[in-house]
Structure formats: structure tokens, C-alpha cells
Amino acid sequence: MTNNTISLRSLLEKEKLNGINFLDWFRNLRIILKQERKEHVIEEPVPDETAANAPRADKDKFKKYMDDMVDVGCLMLATMDSELQKQHENMVAYEMIQNLKEIYEGQARQERYETSKALFQCKMTEGTPVGAHVIKMMGYVQTLEKLGFPLKNELATDLILQSLPGSFKPLVLNFNMNEISMTLPQLLGMLRTTESDMKKDGSKSILLVREAKGKGKKVAKSKGSGKTKAKGKNVLKPKEEISKDGKCFHCNKSGHWKRNCPVYLEEVKKAKAVGASVSGIYVIDVNMSTSSSWVLDNGCGSHICTSVQGLHMRRNLAKGDVDVRVGNGARVAALAVGTYVLSLPSGLV
């Protein structure tokens, strides 16, 4: 017997089975037998004795089972209190386990009930690290699985998301609307990143562009100093005449939009004539107020960030897969696409 085996067996010797600790005792027993490669003794009934003319391999296999059965049976009896020893001393290891399970099944059921109740009622309070909270709930899920009551990943994810405080509500809404699917460890990583981003955003200026009546769009300024305005590009056809003050983003002349710009249309026509493809190119007009601000256009389906850090479900792109044409006409190759969770001070995501 190795030192590791002796050390593991001491787990059972420290706290003998006394009738109220069956689940903990049985868990430790399985750990020891797994390390000794003897789990089959408590999982499989005693096989029939091999015939006298059976192959040598079958006889050796039967002998090994009987030796392991005696070894495991003695271990189990030695780690029970005297009353339980008297009840089980004439049973083999497999029979002992079956009998103990019947006796203490109610205890297992009570533990499942208490764990399920704790999982469904668990709520994260403001100020608690999201990592510690999620790990605690993952522990409940794993305990239920060991007790024979596994939860589907989707249900476990929903329970964790619904346990988060109000500051995570926009993220939960976005998660459900986009039907995102991930494992619990991946969810833990995403929530930790989101929590870190929320703390960082508390010291930055975040701008949200909303539609307003009249000309163009106005910028609604959140926390931060100074008055900031930006002109957004209206992607819809205007219902009124173009303002004399409005200028084309392409030629910088007044009186028309870029899509009706003679210069732009001529360039597109020439490009088609020489067989140039505009597939995979996104034309972007950028008007940034400060380098540390976010300007969001809620009419836009995609946005650009200058760093791939913080992107979730990121997919790296090969050079030439997607090109971005910025306001000065230059082409820039996109490095990756993904989802960036931006939490606004108003609670929106």
C-alpha cells in the first residue's frame, strides 16, 4: 500500500460513518476507491464463480474481484461506528452500499432539496464580486449533479443571470435577445470582464447618439464635463428638403447626400467598369469628439473599436476579408469581429 493510499484512507478514519454523515462518508469512499481502481466492487454485484475448466484469465479476474471485495469490505467496516458494524459485518461490500443507500436515501433527498432551494433563492447583492457569486452558484449546480439531479446548461445559465443585481440587467436583456449560448465557465469569464469594464467606464465619458426632431441627430451627453455635439449621418431618406447648411460627406458640397453625390456616383461607375469589387467594404464616416469617448449611433448595426481587447465571441479575420473605408477615403483592414459589451451610466447596454 502506497503512502498516497494511506493518506487518502485517513479521510474515512477521521470521521466514521455514524448515521448522519452518509453522503460525506460515501463521497470520500468513492474518492479512495477511484484512486485504488476498486470502484467496481461497490458498483457491480458479486459475479458467479468461474467453472473449473474456465480460461486462466477468467479465473484470475474472479480472484482479483474477490480480493478487492474483501479489502474494500474491511475498509468500510473499519470506518463505521460499532452499531453499524454489527448490522453489516456479514455483508459483502456491494450489499453494504445498497443497504446503506436504502437507509439514508431520505438524507440524500433532503440535501438535494436544500441545495435546490439555495440555488433558486441565491441573489447577488451590490458590491459582491460577480466571480465569487457565480462560482458559488456553480458549486450548487455541481452538487445537484453529484446527487443525481443534473441541471441543463440553459437552465443553470438562466438561474445565474436572473440572480444578478440591477446593474447587470441590460446585459441580461442583451444576452437573452441575442440567444447567446455558452458554458458556465465561459459565462463566468464574460461576467468578470463585464464587471471590470463597468468599473472602468465609471471614469470615462460615454456618449449616446439619439434621433431628434429637426436636422440630423443630437448627442445626449452622459457623465463628464463640457458640451459635446456631433453630426451623425442619416442613413434613411430625409422626409424634408436638405438644409442649405448640410454638406455631402464625400465631396463636402451642399445640396445633396453622399448617395446622390455626382462625384461619388462617377467613382462607383468607374470602379464597376474596371471590374473592381466593393464586396466586403464598409464605408464609415467618423466624427469623434474626444479620443476617450464613445459615440454610439443607435441606427447603426455595427460599430468600430480600436482594440480587440474586451471583444466577446471574437472571430479573427484574414487580411482582405473585410475592409473599412473611413471618412478621408482611406481603406483600413479589419482585424476581427465580435461583440463588445458597453455599459452606460443610465443602465443601458
C-alpha positions as CSV (number, residue, x, y, z in Angstrom):
1,M,0.0,0.0,0.0
2,T,1.5,3.3,-1.0
3,N,1.8,6.4,1.1
4,N,-0.8,8.2,-1.1
5,T,-3.3,5.4,-0.4
6,I,-2.7,5.5,3.3
7,S,-3.2,9.3,3.2
8,L,-6.5,9.1,1.4
9,R,-7.8,6.3,3.6
10,S,-7.3,8.6,6.6
11,L,-10.2,10.7,5.2
12,L,-12.6,8.0,6.3
13,E,-10.8,7.2,9.6
14,K,-11.1,10.9,10.8
15,E,-14.9,10.8,10.7
16,K,-16.5,7.4,10.8
17,L,-19.9,6.7,9.4
18,N,-22.4,7.4,12.2
19,G,-25.8,7.6,10.6
20,I,-25.9,11.3,9.9
21,N,-22.9,11.8,7.6
22,F,-23.6,9.1,5.0
23,L,-23.3,11.4,2.0
24,D,-19.9,12.8,3.0
25,W,-18.6,9.4,4.0
26,F,-19.8,7.8,0.7
27,R,-18.2,10.7,-1.2
28,N,-14.8,10.1,0.5
29,L,-15.1,6.3,0.0
30,R,-15.6,6.8,-3.8
31,I,-12.6,9.1,-4.0
32,I,-10.4,6.4,-2.3
33,L,-11.7,3.5,-4.4
34,K,-11.3,5.5,-7.6
35,Q,-7.6,6.1,-6.7
36,E,-7.1,2.4,-5.9
37,R,-9.0,1.3,-9.0
38,K,-11.6,-0.6,-7.0
39,E,-14.8,1.2,-7.7
40,H,-16.3,-1.8,-9.4
41,V,-16.6,-3.6,-6.1
42,I,-19.4,-1.3,-4.9
43,E,-20.9,-0.7,-8.3
44,E,-21.2,-4.4,-9.5
45,P,-22.7,-7.3,-7.7
46,V,-20.6,-10.4,-6.9
47,P,-20.0,-12.3,-10.1
48,D,-20.7,-16.1,-10.4
49,E,-17.8,-18.3,-9.5
50,T,-15.8,-19.4,-12.6
51,A,-16.0,-23.0,-13.7
52,A,-13.1,-25.4,-13.0
53,N,-12.4,-25.6,-16.8
54,A,-12.7,-21.8,-17.3
55,P,-9.8,-20.0,-19.0
56,R,-6.9,-18.8,-16.8
57,A,-7.7,-15.1,-17.5
58,D,-11.3,-15.5,-16.2
59,K,-10.1,-17.3,-13.1
60,D,-7.6,-14.5,-12.4
61,K,-10.2,-11.8,-12.9
62,F,-12.6,-13.6,-10.5
63,K,-9.8,-13.9,-7.9
64,K,-8.9,-10.2,-8.2
65,Y,-12.6,-9.2,-7.6
66,M,-12.8,-11.4,-4.5
67,D,-9.6,-10.0,-3.1
68,D,-10.7,-6.4,-3.8
69,M,-14.1,-7.2,-2.3
70,V,-12.6,-8.3,1.0
71,D,-10.2,-5.3,1.1
72,V,-13.0,-2.8,0.4
73,G,-15.4,-4.5,2.8
74,C,-12.9,-4.4,5.7
75,L,-12.2,-0.7,4.9
76,M,-15.9,0.1,5.1
77,L,-16.5,-1.8,8.3
78,A,-13.4,-0.2,9.9
79,T,-14.8,3.3,9.2
80,M,-18.3,2.7,10.7
81,D,-19.4,3.1,14.3
82,S,-19.9,0.0,16.3
83,E,-23.7,-0.2,15.8
84,L,-23.4,-0.1,12.0
85,Q,-20.6,-2.6,12.1
86,K,-22.8,-5.1,13.8
87,Q,-25.5,-4.6,11.2
88,H,-23.2,-5.1,8.2
89,E,-20.4,-7.4,9.3
90,N,-21.9,-10.4,7.5
91,M,-22.4,-8.5,4.2
92,V,-20.0,-8.0,1.2
93,A,-19.1,-4.5,0.0
94,Y,-21.8,-4.3,-2.7
95,E,-24.5,-5.4,-0.3
96,M,-23.4,-2.9,2.3
97,I,-23.6,0.0,-0.1
98,Q,-27.1,-1.0,-1.3
99,N,-28.4,-1.3,2.2
100,L,-26.9,2.0,3.3
101,K,-28.4,3.8,0.3
102,E,-31.8,2.5,1.2
103,I,-31.4,3.6,4.8
104,Y,-30.1,7.0,4.1
105,E,-32.0,7.8,0.8
106,G,-34.1,10.4,2.8
107,Q,-30.9,12.2,3.8
108,A,-29.8,12.4,0.1
109,R,-33.2,13.7,-0.8
110,Q,-33.0,16.4,1.9
111,E,-29.6,17.5,0.7
112,R,-31.0,17.8,-2.9
113,Y,-33.9,19.8,-1.6
114,E,-31.7,22.2,0.4
115,T,-29.2,22.6,-2.5
116,S,-32.0,23.3,-5.0
117,K,-33.6,25.8,-2.7
118,A,-30.3,27.6,-2.1
119,L,-29.7,27.7,-5.8
120,F,-33.1,29.1,-6.8
121,Q,-33.1,31.7,-4.0
122,C,-29.5,32.8,-4.4
123,K,-29.2,36.5,-5.2
124,M,-26.1,38.6,-5.7
125,T,-26.0,41.8,-3.7
126,E,-24.5,45.0,-4.9
127,G,-20.8,45.2,-4.0
128,T,-20.3,41.4,-4.1
129,P,-17.7,40.3,-6.7
130,V,-19.5,38.7,-9.5
131,G,-16.8,36.0,-9.8
132,A,-17.4,34.8,-6.2
133,H,-21.1,34.8,-6.6
134,V,-21.1,32.8,-9.9
135,I,-18.6,30.3,-8.5
136,K,-20.9,29.7,-5.5
137,M,-23.9,29.0,-7.8
138,M,-21.8,26.7,-10.0
139,G,-21.0,24.8,-6.8
140,Y,-24.7,24.3,-6.2
141,V,-25.1,23.0,-9.7
142,Q,-22.3,20.6,-9.4
143,T,-23.6,19.3,-6.0
144,L,-27.0,18.6,-7.6
145,E,-25.3,16.7,-10.4
146,K,-23.5,14.5,-7.9
147,L,-26.7,13.9,-6.1
148,G,-28.3,12.5,-9.3
149,F,-30.2,15.7,-10.2
150,P,-28.2,17.4,-13.1
151,L,-29.4,20.7,-14.5
152,K,-29.3,21.5,-18.2
153,N,-26.8,24.2,-19.1
154,E,-29.5,26.5,-20.3
155,L,-31.4,26.4,-17.1
156,A,-28.3,26.9,-15.0
157,T,-27.3,29.9,-17.1
158,D,-30.8,31.4,-16.7
159,L,-30.7,31.0,-12.9
160,I,-27.3,32.7,-12.7
161,L,-28.3,35.6,-14.9
162,Q,-31.6,36.1,-13.0
163,S,-29.6,36.2,-9.7
164,L,-27.6,39.2,-10.8
165,P,-28.3,42.7,-9.4
166,G,-30.0,45.6,-11.4
167,S,-26.6,46.9,-12.7
168,F,-26.4,43.7,-14.9
169,K,-30.0,44.0,-16.2
170,P,-29.1,45.5,-19.6
171,L,-26.5,42.7,-20.2
172,V,-29.1,40.0,-19.3
173,L,-31.6,41.6,-21.7
174,N,-29.0,41.7,-24.5
175,F,-27.9,38.1,-23.7
176,N,-31.5,36.8,-24.0
177,M,-32.4,38.9,-27.0
178,N,-29.4,37.5,-29.0
179,E,-30.0,34.0,-27.7
180,I,-26.3,33.6,-26.7
181,S,-25.2,30.1,-25.6
182,M,-22.1,29.4,-23.6
183,T,-20.8,27.1,-20.9
184,L,-20.9,28.1,-17.3
185,P,-17.1,28.7,-17.2
186,Q,-17.4,30.9,-20.3
187,L,-20.3,32.8,-18.7
188,L,-18.2,33.4,-15.6
189,G,-15.4,34.8,-17.7
190,M,-17.8,37.1,-19.6
191,L,-19.4,38.4,-16.4
192,R,-16.0,39.1,-14.9
193,T,-14.9,41.1,-18.0
194,T,-18.2,43.0,-17.9
195,E,-17.8,43.9,-14.3
196,S,-14.2,45.1,-15.0
197,D,-15.5,47.2,-17.9
198,M,-18.3,48.7,-15.8
199,K,-15.8,49.8,-13.2
200,K,-13.5,51.4,-15.9
201,D,-16.4,53.1,-17.6
202,G,-17.2,55.0,-14.4
203,S,-14.4,57.4,-15.1
204,K,-14.9,57.8,-18.8
205,S,-17.2,60.0,-20.9
206,I,-19.7,57.8,-22.8
207,L,-21.9,59.4,-25.5
208,L,-25.1,58.0,-26.9
209,V,-26.5,59.4,-30.2
210,R,-30.3,59.5,-30.3
211,E,-32.6,60.6,-33.0
212,A,-34.1,64.1,-32.5
213,K,-36.6,66.2,-34.4
214,G,-35.2,68.6,-36.9
215,K,-31.9,68.5,-38.6
216,G,-29.6,65.5,-38.2
217,K,-29.1,63.9,-34.8
218,K,-28.1,65.3,-31.4
219,V,-25.7,63.7,-28.9
220,A,-27.0,63.1,-25.5
221,K,-24.1,63.7,-23.1
222,S,-23.7,61.4,-20.1
223,K,-21.4,61.8,-17.1
224,G,-18.4,64.0,-18.0
225,S,-17.7,67.7,-18.4
226,G,-18.0,70.0,-21.4
227,K,-20.7,70.3,-24.1
228,T,-20.1,67.9,-26.9
229,K,-22.0,67.8,-30.2
230,A,-21.6,65.6,-33.2
231,K,-23.3,65.3,-36.5
232,G,-24.5,61.8,-37.4
233,K,-25.1,60.6,-40.9
234,N,-28.8,59.9,-41.5
235,V,-29.0,56.5,-43.3
236,L,-32.7,57.0,-44.1
237,K,-34.1,59.1,-46.9
238,P,-35.0,62.5,-45.4
239,K,-38.6,63.5,-45.4
240,E,-37.8,67.2,-45.9
241,E,-35.5,69.1,-48.2
242,I,-31.8,69.1,-47.4
243,S,-30.7,72.1,-45.4
244,K,-28.5,74.6,-47.2
245,D,-26.1,74.2,-44.3
246,G,-25.9,70.4,-44.8
247,K,-22.8,69.1,-46.7
248,C,-22.1,65.9,-48.6
249,F,-19.7,63.7,-46.6
250,H,-18.0,62.8,-49.9
251,C,-17.4,66.0,-51.8
252,N,-18.1,68.4,-48.9
253,K,-20.5,70.4,-51.1
254,S,-24.1,71.4,-50.0
255,G,-27.4,70.5,-51.6
256,H,-27.2,66.7,-51.7
257,W,-26.5,63.5,-49.7
258,K,-23.5,61.3,-50.4
259,R,-25.5,58.6,-52.1
260,N,-26.7,61.2,-54.6
261,C,-23.3,62.8,-55.0
262,P,-22.3,63.1,-58.7
263,V,-18.6,62.7,-57.8
264,Y,-19.3,59.6,-55.7
265,L,-21.6,58.0,-58.3
266,E,-19.0,58.6,-61.0
267,E,-16.3,56.9,-58.9
268,V,-18.6,53.9,-58.4
269,K,-19.3,53.8,-62.1
270,K,-15.6,53.8,-63.0
271,A,-14.9,51.1,-60.4
272,K,-17.5,48.8,-61.9
273,A,-16.2,49.5,-65.3
274,V,-12.8,48.2,-64.5
275,G,-14.2,45.2,-62.6
276,A,-13.4,46.4,-59.1
277,S,-15.5,44.8,-56.4
278,V,-16.9,46.7,-53.5
279,S,-17.9,43.5,-51.7
280,G,-16.9,43.3,-48.1
281,I,-16.2,47.1,-47.8
282,Y,-18.0,49.2,-45.2
283,V,-18.0,53.0,-45.8
284,I,-17.7,54.7,-42.4
285,D,-17.9,58.4,-41.6
286,V,-16.5,59.1,-38.2
287,N,-16.9,62.2,-36.1
288,M,-15.2,61.8,-32.8
289,S,-15.4,64.4,-30.0
290,T,-12.5,63.1,-27.9
291,S,-10.3,60.1,-28.1
292,S,-11.6,58.7,-24.8
293,S,-15.3,59.0,-25.7
294,W,-17.7,56.5,-27.2
295,V,-20.1,57.9,-29.8
296,L,-22.9,55.5,-30.5
297,D,-25.4,55.7,-33.3
298,N,-28.5,53.6,-32.3
299,G,-29.5,53.4,-36.0
300,C,-26.2,51.6,-36.9
301,G,-26.0,47.8,-36.9
302,S,-22.2,47.7,-36.4
303,H,-19.7,49.8,-34.7
304,I,-15.9,50.1,-34.7
305,C,-13.5,49.9,-31.8
306,T,-9.7,50.4,-32.0
307,S,-8.8,47.5,-29.7
308,V,-9.7,43.8,-29.9
309,Q,-9.5,43.5,-26.1
310,G,-12.9,43.2,-24.5
311,L,-14.5,41.6,-27.6
312,H,-16.6,38.5,-26.7
313,M,-17.0,35.6,-29.2
314,R,-14.3,37.2,-31.3
315,R,-13.5,35.9,-34.8
316,N,-10.2,36.9,-36.3
317,L,-10.2,38.0,-39.9
318,A,-7.6,37.3,-42.6
319,K,-6.2,40.3,-44.4
320,G,-8.7,41.4,-47.1
321,D,-11.7,39.6,-45.6
322,V,-13.3,43.0,-44.6
323,D,-12.0,46.4,-45.4
324,V,-13.3,49.6,-43.8
325,R,-13.3,52.9,-45.8
326,V,-13.1,55.8,-43.4
327,G,-14.1,59.4,-43.8
328,N,-10.9,60.5,-45.6
329,G,-11.3,57.8,-48.2
330,A,-8.6,55.6,-46.9
331,R,-9.0,51.8,-46.6
332,V,-8.3,50.0,-43.4
333,A,-8.3,46.2,-43.0
334,A,-10.4,44.9,-40.1
335,L,-8.6,42.6,-37.7
336,A,-11.5,40.9,-36.0
337,V,-15.3,41.0,-35.4
338,G,-17.0,40.3,-32.2
339,T,-19.4,41.6,-29.5
340,Y,-18.4,44.4,-27.2
341,V,-20.5,44.9,-24.1
342,L,-20.6,48.7,-23.3
343,S,-22.5,49.5,-20.1
344,L,-23.8,53.1,-20.0
345,P,-24.3,55.0,-16.8
346,S,-28.1,55.0,-17.4
347,G,-28.1,51.2,-17.1
348,L,-28.4,50.6,-20.8
349,V,-26.1,48.2,-22.6
